[in-house]
Amino acid sequence: MAGHNQFELLRQRRFLPYFTVQALGAFNDNVYRQAIIGLLFFLGISSEERTLYTNLAPALFILPYFLFSGLAGQVAEKLEKQKLIVITTLMEIAIMSVAAIGFLLGNMSVLLVALFCTGLQSTLFGPVKYSILPSVLKPEELTGGNGLVEMGTSISILAGMIYGGLVFQLAGSYGPEAAALSVVVLAVAGNLVARRIPRVDAGAPGLKINWNPVPESIAVFRLARRQLAVRNAVLGVSWFWFIGTILTAQLPTYAEVHLGGAQALYIFALALFSVGVGIGSLLCEKLSGRTVEIGLVPFGAFGVSAFLLDLYFARPGDAMLAGLGVMDFVRQAGSARIMFDLTGIGLFTGFFVVPLFALIQSRTPKDELARVIAGMNIQNSLFIVTAAMLGIATQRLLGWSIPQLFLALAIANTLVAIWIFTVVPEFLMRFLSWLLVRALYRLRVHGVEDRVPDEGPALLVCNHVSYMDALILAASIPRPVRFVMYHRIFDIPVLRWIFRTAKAIPIAPEKEDPALMQRAFDAIDAALADGELVCIFPEGRLTADGDIAPFRSGVERILARRPVPVVPMALRNMWTSMWSRHDSRLRRMRMPRRFRAPVEVIAGHPIADGGTTSAAQLEAQVRELRGPDA
């Protein structure tokens, strides 16, 4: 995997036009919404009417998500995706043309109608925005691709707010004309770029659309909750929107009351958060090793809580000064800590949400993904509305200050994270295994992304050097893997919980426990029948001398029963690790000779029909891959 990164996707037609379209859409939405506020000031509208708009506008924008997400999910499933994106961007041109008339006439009613239609257009675009990625990206590219999308969305929202807020100031008396021209030009640009997106087949072209929005909304909401891991990933994404809504909604007042500034300082605070989200999103691929690494989710969740908690202590009271510009604020004592906290919250938010999107996309069948995304959008909307209402209630009814609200959010985020990871221990299990592997080794992977099948069943065979082998292989392979392991290794304290949560299959020799051995072969066959990856160590035990022991006939028994593709794999440089039988067969544990010594995972060319190969042939291939270095 060395030498690859997500930025290579920005040079490829399968990704760049789509990325550009979604970034332009997010930019234009926020230009439009901020330009309406600018028009209110330009027209000299009273503060009471401006307040009415600021409360009405978000409701109008989000209402279509409740009403039409069920229909949007069905349409995104049935239509070819590039065609649907072109249709939605054509809708954007029509909507922004109406909005342009509203700007030119100074008519708020027209602008609010167009805002509702913008929400409708976003509702239709939402399911295809995320369901298209598994069709154009390889599994090992999902984390990086989602990182780019989240980075692009975050920065586009920020840039759109800045430009939309400044357009009336920059254009002076021609502000309405500049705003009208901007939103139309951006919409046209999005449509032109959308036409460059390659064709992407529909997920379920034969789907019969139910045009009644109420039962279909309930149906897609239930679909998003059917799989436990996906359901809780969707819950995690909705919680991300909850946190983001509360945090960003408080920033304008927080900047004025607690930071001592006004509009410019609010934008600066929002920029720190947005840039943090962008950086965190981009770092996910590097930290995950190009796999869908949900171990980053607990890392991100607890990081968000830590920085929110520190933000409370950094400035629990009101600012001592007022009217500060950005540079004046930066020079104040304690400002560096606040800036660091705001950036850190965004950074760990990126770690939290990007793997969740990648998990949803990788675990959901392609013919259901758009509808699952639609169900997620309904839940997101509920969380956003709830967050807005709680933010108002806690301050007006309970009298909380904004820093106190941040403190409560830090505590709530920790409790919710613990609850999610208790319900779905796979998240925490992956975090512990990710932490162990990344702390002890520098992992280098060769051939996995090209030779391990992206979907369907396959049997992986590998040499067995240490107790960490399964965790290292799991960290190297984009898809979930069911490992077959000796039951005494399976029962090692601490690691036992990780192996059980990962649905490893314990096995015993026939002489030791014939019933357990039969159950293991039945479980292997069932997993392969379900299209899963299964990994076995055909030596049947850890190497005692660093060499590869003869492969046992169990691998032939598995393939005779179900002749699936076989991928030979090899681990290198593991023999001298603290978890092998090096140094008198574990009589004395020792740390690796070099901290974070390099370990390699190598995948060979797959054998399409595993039923035609023997244990001896597989052993020879693994020996060749491993080479002379154990």
NORPE-V421397 format. One record per pair of residues at least 6 apart in sequence whose ideal C-beta (glycine too) atoms are under 6 Angstrom apart, sorted by sequence separation. I is the first residue (numbers start at 1). J is the second residue. D is the distance in Angstrom with one decimal. If there is no record, write none. Layout:
i->I j->J d->D
i->I j->J d->D
//
This chain:
i->9 j->15 d->4.2
i->10 j->16 d->5.5
i->210 j->216 d->4.6
i->225 j->231 d->4.3
i->255 j->261 d->5.1
i->256 j->262 d->5.6
i->259 j->265 d->5.5
i->329 j->335 d->5.5
i->394 j->400 d->4.6
i->421 j->427 d->4.9
i->528 j->534 d->5.8
i->576 j->582 d->5.4
i->607 j->613 d->5.4
i->168 j->175 d->3.6
i->171 j->178 d->3.6
i->421 j->428 d->4.3
i->474 j->481 d->5.7
i->510 j->517 d->5.1
i->527 j->534 d->5.2
i->575 j->582 d->5.5
i->583 j->590 d->5.7
i->102 j->110 d->3.5
i->137 j->145 d->4.7
i->364 j->372 d->5.0
i->508 j->516 d->4.4
i->102 j->111 d->3.9
i->490 j->499 d->5.2
i->508 j->517 d->5.5
i->40 j->50 d->5.0
i->224 j->234 d->5.0
i->255 j->265 d->4.3
i->507 j->517 d->6.0
i->524 j->534 d->5.4
i->539 j->549 d->4.2
i->167 j->178 d->5.2
i->255 j->266 d->3.9
i->394 j->405 d->5.7
i->578 j->589 d->5.2
i->102 j->114 d->6.0
i->133 j->145 d->5.4
i->167 j->179 d->5.2
i->540 j->552 d->4.9
i->578 j->590 d->5.6
i->470 j->483 d->4.4
i->507 j->520 d->3.7
i->538 j->551 d->3.8
i->578 j->591 d->5.5
i->252 j->266 d->4.7
i->255 j->269 d->5.3
i->538 j->552 d->5.6
i->99 j->114 d->3.9
i->251 j->266 d->5.5
i->505 j->520 d->5.3
i->577 j->592 d->5.4
i->98 j->114 d->4.7
i->490 j->506 d->4.0
i->538 j->555 d->4.6
i->576 j->593 d->5.8
i->604 j->621 d->5.5
i->251 j->269 d->5.1
i->505 j->523 d->4.8
i->95 j->114 d->5.5
i->251 j->270 d->5.6
i->485 j->504 d->5.7
i->487 j->506 d->3.9
i->482 j->503 d->5.6
i->483 j->504 d->4.5
i->484 j->505 d->4.7
i->487 j->508 d->5.0
i->604 j->625 d->5.1
i->95 j->117 d->4.5
i->95 j->118 d->5.7
i->314 j->337 d->4.7
i->315 j->338 d->5.9
i->482 j->505 d->6.0
i->484 j->507 d->5.5
i->602 j->625 d->4.8
i->314 j->338 d->5.0
i->452 j->477 d->5.8
i->574 j->599 d->5.9
i->95 j->121 d->6.0
i->573 j->599 d->5.1
i->314 j->341 d->5.8
i->448 j->476 d->5.6
i->572 j->600 d->4.1
i->92 j->121 d->5.5
i->448 j->477 d->5.9
i->546 j->575 d->4.3
i->91 j->121 d->4.8
i->311 j->341 d->4.1
i->310 j->341 d->5.1
i->445 j->476 d->4.6
i->570 j->602 d->4.8
i->88 j->121 d->5.8
i->307 j->341 d->4.9
i->437 j->471 d->5.6
i->524 j->558 d->5.6
i->528 j->562 d->5.0
i->569 j->603 d->5.1
i->437 j->472 d->5.8
i->88 j->124 d->5.2
i->525 j->561 d->5.5
i->528 j->564 d->5.3
i->567 j->603 d->5.8
i->568 j->604 d->4.1
i->88 j->125 d->4.6
i->307 j->344 d->3.8
i->525 j->562 d->5.4
i->544 j->581 d->5.4
i->307 j->345 d->4.5
i->433 j->471 d->4.5
i->437 j->475 d->4.6
i->542 j->581 d->5.5
i->567 j->606 d->4.7
i->304 j->345 d->5.7
i->565 j->606 d->4.9
i->566 j->607 d->4.5
i->565 j->608 d->5.5
i->84 j->128 d->5.3
i->304 j->348 d->4.7
i->566 j->610 d->3.9
i->303 j->348 d->3.1
i->304 j->349 d->5.8
i->482 j->527 d->4.8
i->563 j->609 d->5.6
i->564 j->610 d->5.5
i->81 j->128 d->5.3
i->563 j->610 d->5.2
i->300 j->348 d->4.6
i->563 j->611 d->2.9
i->482 j->532 d->5.6
i->568 j->618 d->5.8
i->72 j->123 d->5.1
i->76 j->127 d->3.8
i->81 j->132 d->4.9
i->300 j->351 d->3.2
i->301 j->352 d->5.4
i->559 j->610 d->4.1
i->60 j->112 d->6.0
i->72 j->124 d->4.7
i->76 j->128 d->4.4
i->299 j->351 d->5.6
i->300 j->352 d->3.0
i->481 j->533 d->4.7
i->482 j->534 d->4.8
i->483 j->535 d->5.0
i->484 j->536 d->4.5
i->559 j->611 d->5.1
i->570 j->622 d->5.3
i->568 j->621 d->4.2
i->61 j->115 d->5.8
i->69 j->123 d->5.8
i->73 j->127 d->4.9
i->479 j->533 d->5.4
i->481 j->535 d->5.1
i->568 j->622 d->5.0
i->60 j->115 d->5.1
i->64 j->119 d->4.2
i->68 j->123 d->5.0
i->72 j->127 d->5.4
i->296 j->351 d->4.9
i->297 j->352 d->5.8
i->570 j->625 d->3.7
i->575 j->630 d->3.8
i->60 j->116 d->4.6
i->64 j->120 d->4.1
i->570 j->626 d->3.9
i->258 j->315 d->5.2
i->572 j->629 d->5.4
i->57 j->115 d->6.0
i->61 j->119 d->4.1
i->65 j->123 d->5.2
i->268 j->326 d->4.8
i->297 j->355 d->5.4
i->64 j->123 d->4.4
i->260 j->319 d->3.3
i->296 j->355 d->4.8
i->556 j->615 d->5.4
i->259 j->319 d->5.7
i->555 j->615 d->5.2
i->257 j->318 d->5.6
i->258 j->319 d->5.6
i->260 j->321 d->4.5
i->294 j->355 d->5.0
i->260 j->322 d->5.3
i->264 j->326 d->5.5
i->293 j->355 d->5.9
i->553 j->615 d->5.7
i->43 j->106 d->5.6
i->261 j->324 d->4.5
i->260 j->324 d->4.4
i->265 j->329 d->5.7
i->551 j->615 d->4.0
i->135 j->200 d->4.9
i->294 j->359 d->5.4
i->433 j->498 d->5.8
i->292 j->358 d->4.5
i->272 j->339 d->5.7
i->276 j->343 d->4.1
i->280 j->347 d->4.0
i->292 j->359 d->5.7
i->551 j->618 d->5.8
i->132 j->200 d->5.6
i->261 j->329 d->5.6
i->279 j->347 d->5.7
i->551 j->619 d->4.1
i->273 j->342 d->5.2
i->277 j->346 d->4.1
i->281 j->350 d->3.9
i->429 j->498 d->5.0
i->272 j->342 d->4.1
i->276 j->346 d->2.4
i->280 j->350 d->2.4
i->284 j->354 d->4.4
i->292 j->362 d->5.0
i->272 j->343 d->4.8
i->276 j->347 d->4.2
i->280 j->351 d->5.1
i->457 j->528 d->4.3
i->104 j->176 d->5.6
i->277 j->349 d->5.4
i->429 j->501 d->4.1
i->103 j->176 d->4.5
i->269 j->342 d->5.8
i->273 j->346 d->4.2
i->277 j->350 d->4.9
i->281 j->354 d->5.1
i->464 j->537 d->3.7
i->457 j->531 d->5.1
i->36 j->111 d->5.4
i->426 j->501 d->5.6
i->456 j->531 d->5.4
i->458 j->533 d->5.5
i->459 j->534 d->5.5
i->460 j->535 d->4.0
i->461 j->536 d->5.9
i->462 j->537 d->6.0
i->464 j->539 d->4.9
i->548 j->623 d->5.6
i->103 j->179 d->4.7
i->104 j->180 d->5.4
i->425 j->501 d->4.8
i->103 j->180 d->4.2
i->461 j->538 d->5.5
i->464 j->542 d->5.5
i->465 j->543 d->5.7
i->100 j->180 d->3.6
i->99 j->183 d->5.6
i->100 j->184 d->5.2
i->546 j->630 d->4.1
i->463 j->548 d->5.0
i->96 j->183 d->4.3
i->316 j->403 d->4.8
i->96 j->184 d->5.0
i->96 j->187 d->4.2
i->312 j->403 d->4.8
i->93 j->187 d->4.5
i->312 j->406 d->5.0
i->92 j->187 d->4.3
i->93 j->188 d->5.8
i->311 j->406 d->5.3
i->312 j->407 d->4.1
i->93 j->191 d->5.8
i->308 j->406 d->5.3
i->89 j->190 d->4.7
i->90 j->191 d->5.8
i->308 j->409 d->5.6
i->309 j->410 d->4.3
i->89 j->191 d->3.9
i->308 j->410 d->3.7
i->89 j->194 d->4.6
i->305 j->410 d->4.7
i->459 j->564 d->5.6
i->458 j->564 d->5.8
i->465 j->571 d->5.4
i->22 j->129 d->5.7
i->457 j->564 d->4.5
i->458 j->565 d->4.6
i->459 j->566 d->4.9
i->460 j->567 d->5.0
i->461 j->568 d->5.6
i->462 j->569 d->4.2
i->463 j->570 d->5.6
i->86 j->194 d->4.9
i->305 j->413 d->4.7
i->463 j->571 d->5.9
i->466 j->574 d->5.0
i->85 j->194 d->4.8
i->304 j->413 d->5.8
i->305 j->414 d->4.5
i->458 j->567 d->5.7
i->460 j->569 d->5.6
i->465 j->574 d->3.9
i->465 j->575 d->5.7
i->466 j->577 d->5.3
i->468 j->579 d->4.6
i->85 j->197 d->6.0
i->467 j->579 d->4.3
i->158 j->271 d->5.7
i->240 j->353 d->4.5
i->466 j->579 d->4.0
i->466 j->580 d->4.1
i->82 j->197 d->4.6
i->452 j->567 d->5.6
i->465 j->580 d->5.4
i->158 j->274 d->4.1
i->301 j->417 d->3.8
i->451 j->567 d->5.9
i->82 j->199 d->5.2
i->82 j->200 d->5.5
i->81 j->200 d->4.0
i->237 j->356 d->5.2
i->154 j->274 d->4.7
i->236 j->356 d->4.7
i->14 j->136 d->4.6
i->80 j->202 d->5.2
i->79 j->202 d->5.7
i->154 j->277 d->4.3
i->155 j->278 d->5.4
i->233 j->356 d->4.5
i->298 j->421 d->5.8
i->78 j->202 d->5.8
i->154 j->278 d->4.9
i->476 j->601 d->4.4
i->42 j->168 d->5.1
i->77 j->203 d->4.7
i->233 j->359 d->4.7
i->26 j->153 d->4.9
i->30 j->157 d->5.2
i->34 j->161 d->5.1
i->77 j->204 d->4.5
i->151 j->278 d->3.9
i->233 j->360 d->5.0
i->23 j->152 d->4.2
i->27 j->156 d->4.2
i->31 j->160 d->4.6
i->35 j->164 d->4.5
i->78 j->207 d->4.7
i->298 j->427 d->5.8
i->26 j->156 d->4.0
i->30 j->160 d->3.0
i->34 j->164 d->2.9
i->38 j->168 d->3.8
i->77 j->207 d->5.3
i->151 j->281 d->4.5
i->230 j->360 d->5.6
i->297 j->427 d->5.1
i->298 j->428 d->5.7
i->26 j->157 d->5.4
i->30 j->161 d->4.9
i->34 j->165 d->4.6
i->150 j->281 d->3.9
i->151 j->282 d->5.4
i->27 j->159 d->5.9
i->31 j->163 d->5.4
i->35 j->167 d->5.5
i->19 j->152 d->5.9
i->23 j->156 d->4.6
i->27 j->160 d->4.2
i->31 j->164 d->4.0
i->42 j->175 d->5.3
i->230 j->363 d->5.2
i->294 j->427 d->5.5
i->298 j->431 d->4.2
i->30 j->164 d->5.9
i->147 j->281 d->4.2
i->229 j->363 d->5.9
i->230 j->364 d->5.7
i->74 j->209 d->4.7
i->147 j->282 d->5.0
i->295 j->430 d->3.6
i->294 j->430 d->4.8
i->295 j->431 d->4.0
i->147 j->284 d->4.8
i->6 j->144 d->2.9
i->147 j->285 d->5.6
i->241 j->380 d->4.8
i->245 j->384 d->4.9
i->295 j->434 d->3.2
i->6 j->147 d->5.9
i->143 j->284 d->5.3
i->144 j->285 d->3.7
i->238 j->379 d->4.7
i->242 j->383 d->4.3
i->246 j->387 d->4.8
i->293 j->434 d->5.8
i->6 j->148 d->5.3
i->71 j->213 d->5.6
i->143 j->285 d->5.0
i->234 j->376 d->4.6
i->238 j->380 d->5.0
i->241 j->383 d->5.2
i->245 j->387 d->3.9
i->249 j->391 d->5.4
i->70 j->213 d->5.4
i->241 j->384 d->5.3
i->35 j->179 d->4.1
i->143 j->288 d->5.1
i->238 j->383 d->4.3
i->242 j->387 d->4.6
i->246 j->391 d->5.2
i->67 j->213 d->5.8
i->70 j->216 d->3.4
i->70 j->217 d->3.7
i->73 j->220 d->4.8
i->223 j->371 d->5.4
i->224 j->372 d->4.7
i->254 j->402 d->4.8
i->143 j->292 d->5.9
i->223 j->372 d->5.6
i->70 j->220 d->5.0
i->140 j->290 d->4.4
i->142 j->292 d->5.8
i->31 j->182 d->5.9
i->32 j->183 d->5.1
i->220 j->371 d->4.5
i->224 j->375 d->3.2
i->452 j->603 d->5.9
i->459 j->610 d->5.9
i->223 j->375 d->5.6
i->224 j->376 d->5.3
i->250 j->402 d->4.8
i->451 j->603 d->4.4
i->220 j->374 d->4.7
i->221 j->375 d->4.4
i->442 j->596 d->5.0
i->444 j->598 d->5.8
i->28 j->183 d->6.0
i->220 j->375 d->3.9
i->447 j->602 d->6.0
i->448 j->603 d->4.6
i->451 j->606 d->5.6
i->442 j->598 d->4.6
i->443 j->599 d->5.8
i->444 j->600 d->4.8
i->445 j->601 d->4.9
i->446 j->602 d->4.8
i->447 j->603 d->3.9
i->221 j->378 d->5.4
i->461 j->618 d->5.3
i->28 j->186 d->4.0
i->441 j->599 d->4.4
i->463 j->622 d->5.4
i->24 j->186 d->5.9
i->203 j->366 d->5.0
i->204 j->367 d->4.1
i->246 j->409 d->5.9
i->463 j->626 d->5.7
i->203 j->367 d->4.6
i->24 j->189 d->5.9
i->25 j->190 d->5.8
i->24 j->190 d->4.3
i->203 j->370 d->5.7
i->21 j->190 d->5.3
i->21 j->193 d->5.2
i->20 j->193 d->4.9
i->21 j->194 d->5.0
i->17 j->193 d->5.2
i->239 j->416 d->5.9
i->17 j->196 d->4.0
i->18 j->197 d->5.3
i->17 j->197 d->4.5
i->14 j->198 d->5.8
i->292 j->478 d->6.0
i->291 j->478 d->4.7
i->232 j->420 d->5.5
i->232 j->424 d->4.6
i->229 j->424 d->5.8
i->150 j->354 d->5.6
i->147 j->354 d->5.0
i->146 j->354 d->4.9
i->146 j->357 d->4.6
i->146 j->358 d->5.1
i->143 j->358 d->4.8
i->142 j->358 d->4.3
i->142 j->361 d->5.8
i->142 j->362 d->6.0
i->134 j->361 d->4.7
i->133 j->361 d->5.7
i->131 j->369 d->4.3
i->131 j->370 d->4.1
i->131 j->373 d->5.5
i->127 j->370 d->4.1
i->130 j->373 d->5.0
i->127 j->373 d->4.3
i->127 j->374 d->4.7
i->126 j->377 d->5.0
i->6 j->285 d->5.1
i->1 j->290 d->5.1
i->77 j->370 d->4.4
i->76 j->370 d->3.6
i->77 j->371 d->5.7
i->73 j->370 d->5.2
i->73 j->371 d->3.7
i->73 j->374 d->2.7
i->72 j->374 d->5.4
i->69 j->374 d->4.4
i->69 j->377 d->4.8
i->69 j->378 d->4.8
i->140 j->449 d->4.3
i->65 j->377 d->5.3
i->66 j->381 d->5.7
i->139 j->454 d->5.2
i->65 j->381 d->4.1
i->62 j->381 d->5.3
i->140 j->478 d->4.4
i->139 j->478 d->3.9
i->1 j->445 d->4.6
//
